[in-house]
Amino acid sequence: MIYILQKARPSEESDSMEESKADASELLPKENPGPLPLSVRRAKQLISLFTMVQNPNMTHLKLGEVVVLPPLWIRCDGSDPEHTYWLGAEPLKAGNKIVGINLYMVTCDGPTAYKTCFANLEELKMQHKIMHHSSVVTTKGFAQYELLRAAAIEDTIVEPESSIYVDITWNTVDKILETPPLISAATLNIALEPGDPRSPVYQLYRELQFLLALAEGLKTGVTKWPEPLEPESAVELVQEFVADLKKKLDGSWVSGNRNGMEKIRCDTEAVDSSIKSIFSERGDLDFAEQLWCKMKCVSSYQELIECFTLILESLEHGEIQPWIHHGSSSLLSKLIQQSYHGKMEAVSLTGITPIQMLLEIGLDKMKKDYVNFFIGQELATLTSLDYFISTSVDLQEQVHRVQKLHHMLEIMVSCTVLLQFKHESLFPWTQICIKYYRENPLDEKHVFQLPVSSALVKKFYQDSHPEVWKVDISSGHGPKEVKTTWQVSTNPPVEHMMSNNTGLLSDSTVNASIEEKTYFITVVKCSQVHFR
C-alpha cells in the first residue's frame, strides 16, 4: 500500500446556484481534467514533515511510538527548474525499526525529437558515483517495442483496440538507446479485443455475436435479430436443405448439386486464405450443425418458428433421417433420435423454446469448431479444454466459456498469422491462456504476458524506435541499494503532466513527414537519509 497525495478539487455543490442560471452550452458534460498536483515547494515541505514523523530520534515532538507508514508519493506541478512531477518518501526498516528514509525525485522534460538532448551514459554513471560516493555501479536496460504496428501489413489483423508489445530486459548497458542484445529476456504483452472486420476469424466472431444475442434473448425475453445479409432468407435455405435430404433419402440426390450437403454454406467459407491452413471448415458437420449454418441468418422470431416447424414436420413424417454426433444433449438432437423409432414427443414452438433450441445447436457447433482448432494444431488436449465445453453448467455459463475460447483463438491466430510464431511458442502460450481463463472471468482487455525468445521478435524491433527505453544505474546492496533511472518514452510518463502541458504537447507535435519519434525524458533519482 502507498499514499498518493494530490490537491483536492473544489466542491461542485457550492456552485449549484450558478449552474442553475447557466445556458445550455455550459450544461454539456465536462471533460475530467485529471488529478491536480501540488507546487513543488509545498510537496517538499510535506516530505520533510513525513520524514520527521518517521524519525524515531525526534523525541521532542512527543509523538509516542513511531508507526511505520506506507510510502508517500506527492504529485508535483513541475514548476521548478528541474521540472519535478513526483516526490516520494519510503521508510527504511531493519526488522521493526525505522533506520532511515529513501527519498525519490521524478523529473521530466519534453517531448523532443532531438537526440542531442539525451544524456551520455558515462556521465550518468559518474553523476551517480559522485552523488552516492560509490566506486562501482551496475547497469540494467529495458526497452518496449510495439509489434502490432511493426508487423501490420495490408489486409491483416490491425485491431483498433488491440496492442502487442514486447518488453525486453538485459544486463550491462553500453550506450543510450542501444538495441537489446539477443541474450535479453523478453515478454510478449498481448491485448486483443475481438471484432475487427479484417481479422481472419471475423466470420466466426459474427457467428458468436449471434449466439450471444440468442443467449441475451433467452435471459431477458428480448432478442436482437441480425439484419438480413444473405440473398436468400433462412426459411429458403432450410427449405432447400430439407429438399436435398429428402432427395438423398429417396435416392434421387445427385452429387454436385449446388445446394447439396457437400456444399454446406458454413461460417468458415469466408475465412481469409492466410488462415485456411490452420482454421479450415470441418468436414464432419452433422445435421444440427448444418442446420445452424443455415439458420444463423434468421432475422425474426416468426422466421425462426417457420424454420423449426419445417424441420419438425419433416422428422415427424419420416421424410428425412438425418445423422447427428453422439453425445449431443440439445433438444433437437433428442427429437432426431426419437424420430429414428417413429415416435417424437410434441414440442410447442412458443415462447423461448425455439430460441433455446437454436442456441443449443449453435453452442454445440461452435464448441466443436474451437476444439477442432486447438486440438488440430496440437495446442491443447481435450482434457485441458473440458472446462470450456462442459454441459454441466447452465446455457448462459456455457456461452460465457465459449467467449473465452474465442478470445484465446484470436490471440493464437494473431500470433500465427501476424507474428508468424511456430508451435514451440504457441503451445506454452495456449496453456497460459487456458490457465488464466479457467480461473478468471472473461476480460477482452486483459493483457496476456507470454515469455518469448528475443531472437524470435528481433526482426520486428531491430530497425524500429522503442516506445520506452530506460537504463537503471545501481550501487550498493540490500537496503543500502540506490538507483538512478534515465528513461525516454513516447507518451507522457505522468498523467498530470499531460493535463498541465497540453499547449506544449500540441506545439511540439512533429510533422507526419518526419520519421523521428518524439520522446519525453524522465529521470528518477534516489537518495537515502539514515537516522543515527
N, C-alpha and C positions, 0 to 999 in steps of 0.2 A: 504494500500500500504506500502511496505517496500523497503529499499535499500539493495541490496546484493553486497558487494564489493569483487572482486577477481582479481587475476593477469591477465593482458591481454596476449594473445598468440602472439608469433612472427608472423609477416605477412608472408604468404606463397608466395606472389607475388615476394618478393625480392629474392627468391631462384629459380626463373623460369629458369635462365640460367643454373644453376647447375642441375636442374631437366631434362633439355633437353639432358644432357650428361649421365643421369643415365641409368643403364642397366634395363632389363625387370623386374627383381625381385624388384627393387626399385619403379617401377611404379604401383605395385599392390596397391589396396585400403588399406589405413592405418586405424587401429582401432582408434576411437576417444578416446584420453587419458583422457577425462573428464576435469572438471574445475581445474584451477591452484590456489592454496592457497598462501597467503602471509605469511611471517615469523611472529611469534608471537610478536616479538619486534616491527616490523613495524605496525602491527594491533593495538597494544596498543597505539602507537603514534597517529594513526588516530582516535581512540576512544577518546583520550584526546582532539584532535582538535575539534571533533564533540561536545564534552561536553562544551568546551569553547565557541563555536559558539552559543550554545543553552542557555548559561548562561546570563541572562539579566543584571547581575552585572558587566560584562566585558565591561564597557563603554569606557575604554581606547583603545579598539580595533577599536572604531568608525565604528561599523558595521551597525549603524542605528537601525531601529526597528527589533526586533528579530522575525523571522518567524518560526513557529513550523514545524520542519522537520519530515518526516516519520521515523520510527525506522530504525536503521542501523545495519546490520549484516555483519561481515567480516569473510571470510574463512581463517583459520589458518593451518599451516603445522604440528602442533603437535610436534615441535622441542624442546619445553621447558620441564622441568622435569615433569610437570603435564599433558603433552600431550594434550594441548589445541587445539581444532579443530574449534571452533567458539567463537567469541567475539561479544557481542551485546550491543546496547545502545538505550533506548527508553525514550523520553521526558515525564516527569510527568506534567500534567496540572491541574490547578484549574480554571475552566472556560476557558478563552482565554489566561491565563497567565501561563508561564512555571515556575514551582516551584522546579523542580529537575530532576534528570535523574535516570532511572533504568539501572543498568549495569549487564550484563549477561556473564557468562563464562561456556562453554561446554567442558568438558574433557572426554577422552575415552581411555580405555585400553582393551587389549585382542587381539584375543579370548583366553579364558581359560576354562578348564573343572573343575578346582579346586575351590570348594565352599569355601575353606579356604581364598580365595582372596576376598570373598564377605564381605560387610560391616555388622556391627552389627547395628540393628535398633536403639537401645537405644543410641549408640554412635553417630549416625547420628542426632538424636533428640537433644542431648546435644551440639553437634557442632553448630547446627542451633541456639539454645538458646544463646550460647555464642557470636556467630557472630552478632546476631541481638538484643541482650540484651532483650530477651523476656522470660517470665516465663511460658507461656502457648503455646503449639503447637497442631495442629490437623494433622491427617494423613488421606490420601486417597489412596486407592490401585487401580491398573489397571493391568489386565492380558489379553493376547491374546493367544488363542489356535487354532491350525489348526485342524479342524474337518474332513476334507476330508480324510486325511491320517489315522486319528484315526478310522474313520468309514468304511474305504475301506476293502472289503473282495473280495475274488476271484470271477470273473465273474460279478462284479457290476460296477457301474459308477466310473471311476477314470480318468477324462478327463485331458490331459496333460496341457491344457491352462486354467484350471479352478481352483478355490480355494474356500474353505468355511472356514471362520474363525469366532470365536466368541470373541467379546470384552466384558470384564466384569469389572465393576467398583463397589467399595464399600467403605464405610467409616470405619475408625478406623482399622488400620493395626496393628497386634500384633507382626509379625516377618517377616523377609525377606523370600521371595518365598513361603509365605503361600498360601494354596489353597483358592480361593474365597468362602465366606460363601453363603449359599443358598438364603439369602435375597438380594444378589447382583443384580444390574441392568445389563442386558445382551442384546447385539445386535448381530444378525447374519449378517455377511458380506458375500454375495454370488456373485461370478463372475463365470458364467458358459458359456463357448463357446460351442455351439452345434457341433457335428461331430465326437464324439468318437464312434468307432465301437462297443464298449461294452455297449453303452447306450441302455436301453430297448426300446427307441423310435428311434433308429438309422434308421430303415427301413422307418419311416415317414420322417426323415431328408433327406434320399436319394431321396424320392419322392419330397420333397420340392426343392432339388437341381435341379432336372429335370424341375420343374416348373420355377425355376429361369433361367435355360438355355433357355427355350422357351421364357420367357419374354425378355431376352437379345437378342435373335434372332429376336424377333418382333421389337426391338428398333434399332438394328444395321444391320439387314439383314443377319447376320452370326450366325447360330445355331450350338452349340457344342453338337453333339449327343452322348449319352452314349454308352459304349461298350456293346455288347450283353452278357447278363449274364444268360438268361433263355435258357433251351434246345430247346424250341420252339420259333420261331420268332413271332413278334407282328402280322404279317399277318396271321399266322397259328392259333394263339389264337383267333383272331377276326373271322376267318372262322368258327372255332368250336363254338364260341359264337353265331354267326348268325344261324348256323345249328341247335343248340339247341332251339333257339327261334322259328325257323320255325317248328320244331317238336312239340313244345308246342302249336303253333297256329293250326296245323292240327290234334292235339290230339294224336300224336304218341310219345310224350315226356314221358319218364319213370322216376319217382322219383328215385334218387340214381345214375343216370348216373354221371360218374366221372367228366364230363365236364358240368354238369347242373348248372343252376343258383344258386342252393343251395350250390354248391361247388365253390363259387367265389374265384378265386385266387386273394386275396387282399393284400394290403401292410401290414396289421397287422398280417398275419399268421405267420410271423417270429418273432413276438414280444416275448420277454422273459417272461417266465412263472410267474415271480415275479410281472409283471406289468399287466398281463391279467385281473386281477380283477378290475383294475381302468382304463385301456385303452384297451378295447376289440373291436373286429370288430363289426361295426354297422350292424344290420340286415335289415336296410331299404334302402339299396343302390338301386337307380333307374337305368334305362338303361344307362344313360350317365355316371353315376359314375362307373358302372360295366365296361363300355367301357374304361374308363380311366385306370382302373386296368389292362386291357389287353394291352392298348397302351402305358403305361408308359415305356415300354421297347423298344419302337421304336428306331431304330438305324440309320435311314437315312431319308432324305426328301422323297425319292422315296417310301420307305416303308410306310411313313405317308400317301402319296397320295393313295396308294393301299388300305389301311385300310378304309379310308373315302369313297373311291369310292365304295367299297363293301357295306358299311353301307347305303350310299345314294341310291344306286341302289335297295337294298332290301326294303327300305322305299318307294321309288317311285313306285315299282311294287306291293306294299301291301303284301310282303312276310313276314313281321314282323310288329307287332303292339305293340311296347314297351310302358311302362308307365314311366312317369317322375314326379319328385316332382313339386308341384305347386309353382310358383314364380320364376322359373329359367329363366334367361334372356339370356342364351347363344344362339348362332346362331343354334346349333344343336337342342336344345330344341324347338326353334321356328319351325324348319323344321319338327320335330316329330309331333308337334301339327297340322301343316298343313297337314301332311300325314293322320291324322285321318279323314280328309274331302276329301281325294283322290286327293289333288292338292298341289304340292310343287313348290316353286319358284326355278328357276335354280341357282345353285351355281357353280361358276368356281373354281375348286381346283387348283389355280395357285397362284404364289407369296406368300404373307404372310398369305393368307386366311386360309389354313389348319393348320398353326402353331397357329393362333389366335383361331381357333375352338378348338384345343386340349388344349390350355392354359385356355380357358373359362371353359371347363368341369372339368379340373383339379382344378381350383380355387374353383368352386362350391363344389366339393367333399371334398377338404381339409378344407374349411371353416366349413362345417358341421362336419367334424371329430373333429376339435378343440372345436367347440361349444358343441358337444356331450360330450366331456371330462369335460369341465368346468361346464356345467350345470348338467351333470350326477353326478359329485362329489360335487354338491352344493357349488361351489366355486365362482360362478358368475351368474348373471341373463342375459337374452337375451338383456335387455335394456343396461346393462353395456358393453356388447360386441358389440353393434350395430356399434360403430365406426370402429371396426376391420373387420366387414363383409359387410360394406356398399358397394353398387354398384353404388353410385352416383359419385364416382371418377373414373379416368381412370384405365386401367388394370395394368399399372406399379405401381401405388399407391396402388391398391388392393393387388398386390403381396408383396409390401413392408409391408403392415399391416399384412398379413399372416405370414411373417417372425417374426414379433413381437409376434404374437400368439404362434409360435413355441418356441421362446426363453422363454416365460412365462411357456409353457408346460414343457420344460426341467428343469426349476427351481423347479416347483411343483413336478414333478416326482422324482427329486433328493431328495427333502425334504421328500417325502413319502417313497420311496424305500430305499434310503441310510441312511437317518437320522431317518426314522420311525416316523415322526411327524403326529399328528392327525388333524382332521378337524378344531378344535378350534384355531389351529395355522395357518393352511394353508389358511383359509378363509381371515383373515385380511391381510396376506402377498400377496394374489392374488389381493386384492384391491389396495395395494401399487404399485404392478407391473402394473396394469391396468391404474392407475392414471399417473404413470411415462410415459408409452408408448402412452397415449392419448396426452401428452404434449411435447414429445421429439422424435427425430428420432431414428431409430434402432441403438443400441450400444451393441454389444455382449460382450464387455469388461466392461460394466458398472457394478459397484459394488452395488448391492441392499442391503440396510441396513434395516433389519427386526427385530423388537423387539421380544424378546423371554424370557421366564422364565428361570433363571439359573438352576432351578431344572430339566428342560427338557433336558438340554445338559450336566448335570454333569457327566453322565455315560461316555461321550466321553473324558472329560478332567481330571477327578479326579485322574487318575493314569498316566497322561501324563505330559511331561515337557512343560512349556509355551514357545511360540515363543518370547513373550515380557512380562516382568513383571516389574512394577515400583511402587514406593511409592512417593507421594508428601507430604512434611512436610511444613506446612504453619504456619505463625503467622501474627498478625496484621489484620486490616480490611480496606476495600475500597482501596483507592490509597496507603495506607501505608502497604498493604499486601505484604509480601515477601515469597518466596518459594524456597525450596531446593528439587531437584528431583534426586532420585537414581534409575537407570534402568539397567536391563540386557536384551540383545536381541541376537537372533541367527544370525542376519545379521548386517553388519556394519551400525551404525546409521547415518553416513555421507558418501556421495559418494566419496569425495576427500580422505577420509581415505582408502577406497578400492583401489584407484589408486596409492596411495603413499606407501602402505604397502602390496603389492602383495606377497612379499617374506615372510613376517610374516604370512600371511594367509595360504600360501601353506605349510610352515614349521610347522604350528600349527594344521594342519588337523588331526583330531582324527581318529584312525584306526576304520574301519567299525565294528569290533567286540566289540568295546566299546560302551555301550548304553548311557553313559552320553553325554548330549548336551554340545557344547562349546558355551560360551557366551561372548559378548562384554559388558563391564561395562561402563556405561555412567553416569556422574554426571553433573547436571545443577545447578549452584549457582547464586543467585541474590543478589545484594546489591543496596542500594539507596544512592544517593548524593542529599542533599537538598540545594537549593540556599537560602541564607539568604537575 
